[in-house]
């Protein structure tokens, strides 16, 4: 429990520098409840510990819950902006606006580092490689819609195999005109490059040359009496023209910019982004922002611009906004440094851009309304599911907190367990836990006994010091769910009886027939396959399974890495760490050269040779 006296706080504040940086406020449990940035850490942190007259209810509540603080000094305001964004994503503080989760925004990637490039989705654009990136997009589904459209117009390959031109048969994509089949030698490297260049031009909004080239190809095919081929070019031209008719924005001529509009309700907000390129709207993204009560629109826009564009490689020179963000000059400088080009952030006061902004604001309002309706409907389904489970399982209370356990291993090796947690029908990922079992065993019953004992013995320590890492172990579930059948159920029940906790409701779900088993009952319960209760149980079970599988793979990968390098004389822990930081995986090391290995710190030419020989002998 953290509670600092006023004298200690006063003394600490006196030592805070008047420099830019990021500050973190913690509650009495040591949880980060707010992350902020400031040009002067001293002035900003002092604000929270001096009497304030005119502040919002949210800030009052925040101040009343601050028990401690910390801060990180940065060299520049731009560094502080980026660090603030990272820390908000990491800690998910209670009093910060919730933008996107810790996953990055998706991009379209064209793999220009190979002779026959692929067009794929990535979340990790790299500035210094040969590939081309387009984005960011608001979601993977948004990218997939764009790729689906592209594949109908441009015949690039959707496979990821090595292209030699010697394959005997092409796939169905060639038959339906969605690929020009370089795999069978139907398209040369230069012909395929023309297709990829057209994709790039299209994504940049430069469609005129594409239509011109397609018309030329259609005319040539027609002259050669290749009428089927000419018809394909004709259909592509029509698809592009039809799309351009929908995309054309009145009064914008050849202009390119992003327009960011925010509509705010009491609890949450919706941001709409219009991507205008060469006078056409080539993208339309929607992003929901939660927990925005008492947060000014200017602050939400500030946080969003940093989050959305922080990894972007191509940013338009003009970004039009519905609300001028706080510290817009600092954001401009940050983005200009990022892309090495001038950027202007502005709010239009008149003309066609103001009209477009009005349309975007209307779209944001409608999108937020639809999102709220969907959420309410989902919430009703969840409550129905919880009520169904209470009735079907004979529970005395609504199962608001459900903890589910699963085991993962391969023939008894690298055995791990997982615990997924759902509260009020939604995943509570901060309470998920992983278990590495004490020894490898091809015995699911013993494994279940071990993780149940490790988890619920912690409830007996409820009044002692449970580390922050295990704070979810101090909470009582309304239902324990085991992924398995009667055997796994009996193993879990045995432990709960020994711990004196058999009063906690327990059930198991068997995958084959999706049967539910309860203690002291010979008959299984089979829920209606369309019931909300079964759907919720399946979601919880699948989450535990996914979490266990992911952990199992990581453990196996680590064991493989350690066993492969530990047997090489001259490779100690530090050298092993340096090698893994540089090459990321054993496979990458295997495919490297002696010179590349020798360029690693602590690795000379002789040791590099030894490493490569050993890895290639495995």
Buried (B, 14 or more C-beta within 10 A) or exposed (E): EEEBEEEEBEEBBEEBEEBBBBBBBBBEEEBBBBBBBBBBBBEBBBBBBEEEEEEEEBBEEBBEBBBBBEBBEBEBBBBBBBBBBBBBBEBBBBBBBBBBEEEBBBBBBBBBEEEBBBBBBBBEBEEEEEBBBBBBBBBEEBBEEBBEBBBBBBBBBEEEEEBEBEBEEBBEBBEEBBBBBBBBEBBEEEEBBBBBBBBBBBBBBBBEEBBEBBEEBBEEBBEEEEEEBBBBBBBBBEBBEEBBEEBEBEEBEEBBBBBBBBBBBEEBBBBBBBBBBBBBBBBBBBBBBEBBBBBBBBBBBBBBBBBBBBBBBBBBEBBBBBBEBBBBEBBBBBBBEBBEEEBEBEBBEEEBBEBBBEBBBEBBBBBBEEBBEEEEEEEEBBBBBBBBBBEBBEBEEBBBBBBBBBBBBEEEEBBBBBBBBBBBBEBBEEBBBBBEBEEBBEBBBBBBBBBBBBBBBBBEEEEEEBEEEEBBBEBEBBBBBBBBBBBBBBBBBBBBEBBEBBEBBBBBBBEEEBBBBBBEEEEBBEBEEEBBBBBBBBBBBBBBBBBBBBBBEEBBEEEBBEEBBEEBEEBEEEBBEBBBEBBEEBEEBBEBEBEBBBEBEBBEEEBBEBBBEBBEEE
